[in-house]
Amino acid sequence: MDTLYLDNAATTPLHPKALAAMMPFLEGKFHNPNSVYGPARAVRQAIDEARAVVASAIGARPDEIFFTGSGTEADNWALNGVMTASPEKRHVITSSVEHHGVLYTCRALEKRGYDVTYLPVDADGLVNPDDLREALRPDTALVSVIMANNEVGTIQPLTALTEITRRNNIPFHTDAIQAVGHIPVDVNALGVDMLALSAHKFGGPNGVGALYIRKGTPVSPLIYGGAQERGRRAGTENAAGIVGMAEALSLTMKEMPHENPRVSALRDKLIAQITSKIPHVKLNGHPTQRLPGNVNISFKFIEGESLLLHLDMQGCCASTGSACSSGALEPSHVLMAMGLPHAMANGAIRFSFGCGNTDADIGRLMAMLVPSVERLRAMSPLYDDYIAASI
Ligand SMILES: *Cc1c(COP(=O)(O)O)cnc(C)c1O
């Protein structure tokens, strides 16, 4: 039996056409794009074309795109780069529902003596623009708020936030890694100054991403060395990865007009089935302002981790949403920030659909999910207490 892959928010399978586009650069076209002979110029040209593709997908100019070694790297660079470039400013504002790539960079900045304000979110995971307005200080160097949350799928209306930072001349970074390739993203319509994206979240290879930096934004180089990425991120370019990312992005942009509604329909159907067939569940994240592929559900009385193991044994790949780095069962910081009780946060599972999923996957999942939840609840002391109390 094939595995049932419902973890596209963690990573997506490499698109065969992206692989095909990469292969020449792993074989014959190995030349260093910085060298001054014909074959090297061909590699350079491929990188330039990829830069133009990535730029046009987000409404940017090619010279505002800087390739990186991952989405996490782009997030780290945005934050550290602005703080280093503005030494007189000591304050960063972010949200309490960031990916660890931003959250832990902020924690590291705090250790180095910077002040960080973590904006609260409401029960759906949205930041209130008034909270941002109140958090601004004369020494605020940067605001960074995630565009679409990787755990719960909530899409933040960024323009309400960037209106405020623009008026105050403060650079705004967004982690748009879950958004790019899945929902329309335009840096000018959003009003952002920096934006991180990552290839493996839209059918490209792992280990390549990009940071958009609006011209004029003060950002220090990430890596010193050669003149690559206009001297701001030195190191010989990952030509195959960059070309693969551009190919995947151009395919996904072409497919978005029909994939977005198709995947959204799978999402809505799964939410409807779970909430109608399984009692004591809660949908996490915004009910409508959410990523097309994201379903995050808390199953009361059970541990999400236990449910994941049950599903894994039946060949289904899903996630609790937050990678559990410590090995301890810590509840997700995102769900806690949204005000979920501990027990509900620990009972959360994320299913994320991608272009490889079909309607048949919902039936397959439900056939595993319903008995697994029943079995785990039958063993749950919390559920026993609940039943005893209701008799
Ligand atoms: C996956 C992800 C990242 C990390 O990207 P990598 O390329 O895996 O480093 C950062 N932020 C969000 C929202 C993500 O979903």
Ligand as a Chemical Component Dictionary entry (heavy atoms), coordinates in Angstrom:
data_LIG
# 
_chem_comp.id                   LIG 
_chem_comp.type                 NON-POLYMER 
_chem_comp.pdbx_formal_charge   0 
_chem_comp.three_letter_code    LIG 
# 
loop_
_chem_comp_atom.comp_id 
_chem_comp_atom.atom_id 
_chem_comp_atom.alt_atom_id 
_chem_comp_atom.type_symbol 
_chem_comp_atom.charge 
_chem_comp_atom.model_Cartn_x 
_chem_comp_atom.model_Cartn_y 
_chem_comp_atom.model_Cartn_z 
_chem_comp_atom.pdbx_ordinal 
LIG C1 C1 C 0 9.595  25.372 6.221 1  
LIG C2 C2 C 0 9.511  26.711 6.829 2  
LIG C3 C3 C 0 10.670 27.417 7.181 3  
LIG C4 C4 C 0 12.038 26.839 6.992 4  
LIG O1 O1 O 0 12.403 26.728 5.650 5  
LIG P1 P1 P 0 13.662 25.782 5.289 6  
LIG O2 O2 O 0 13.918 26.019 3.847 7  
LIG O3 O3 O 0 13.221 24.390 5.590 8  
LIG O4 O4 O 0 14.787 26.219 6.160 9  
LIG C5 C5 C 0 10.519 28.674 7.727 10 
LIG N1 N1 N 0 9.313  29.225 7.910 11 
LIG C6 C6 C 0 8.181  28.581 7.566 12 
LIG C7 C7 C 0 6.878  29.248 7.765 13 
LIG C8 C8 C 0 8.242  27.302 7.033 14 
LIG O5 O5 O 0 7.119  26.667 6.725 15 
# 
loop_
_chem_comp_bond.comp_id 
_chem_comp_bond.atom_id_1 
_chem_comp_bond.atom_id_2 
_chem_comp_bond.value_order 
_chem_comp_bond.pdbx_ordinal 
LIG C1 C2 SING 1  
LIG C2 C3 SING 2  
LIG C2 C8 DOUB 3  
LIG C3 C4 SING 4  
LIG C3 C5 DOUB 5  
LIG C4 O1 SING 6  
LIG O1 P1 SING 7  
LIG P1 O2 DOUB 8  
LIG P1 O3 SING 9  
LIG P1 O4 SING 10 
LIG C5 N1 SING 11 
LIG N1 C6 DOUB 12 
LIG C6 C7 SING 13 
LIG C6 C8 SING 14 
LIG C8 O5 SING 15 
# 
